[in-house]
Amino acid sequence: MQFIKALTYAFKEHGWPYKLALAVAAAAIPFAGYFIIKGWEYEISVRVRHDSAEKLPGWRDVLAKLGRGVLLRVTGILYNLPALIMLVVSLWAWIMVFVRFFRLEERSLAILGDMLQQGVGLRLGLLVLTALVALASNTLYWSGYLRYIETNRYLDFFDVVTNAKLSFANIWDDMAMAIFMFVLGLVVSGLGTLLTMGLTLTGFGAALAPIVVPALTLSFLSLVNGHLFGQLATRTLGPSRAMSLDRQESRAR
């Protein structure tokens, strides 16, 4: 995985200030901005996967980006429904212990401790199982996402058997990417906090900080994430069999 390249490629692109400025502006749109940027991130991944010379997409098709971003997020929610249901059940099991405790006429820490010990193995087991289901669901989803980058076929998300096989093929790269993005997220969040503090020292900047800083953070992390997913698709699926976007455009002309 070329992590440094994912951090720097955007600033070597033709017309990058204009494209990134529009990305930040799109990310600043309340609610819809997140989905637009997720659609933009997908387009970056496709361009990296199919070896387009320009990795940063243009901004003529904002509605298409919005629709794609919504589709991807809804699919992620569908994949995580079992884990979400199990989490609700698990939390309910723990909450009910406290509900029963506060209904008692006589309450003490000793009584609460005894109540918590009753069935604690089952409640902890349910939490562990929920975490495992969430891990499996997200692993399958992201393997499906890699195939979707390759084929643009929505049903590839739900080809569970093939996606499970891919999960084992890309597990180490996937873990390395997850760790890298986690650390990068911490660094970018820290820099965003410093930028926010600096902007709040000025009257006009204080009003802009809550809008501009999150938009900058989302845009930057998405362009890095998009490049890494394109790389991961190539490493997992092998050389692209599709014609690159540049060759498609050239042939169309």
Disulfide bonds with the S-S distance in Angstrom:
none
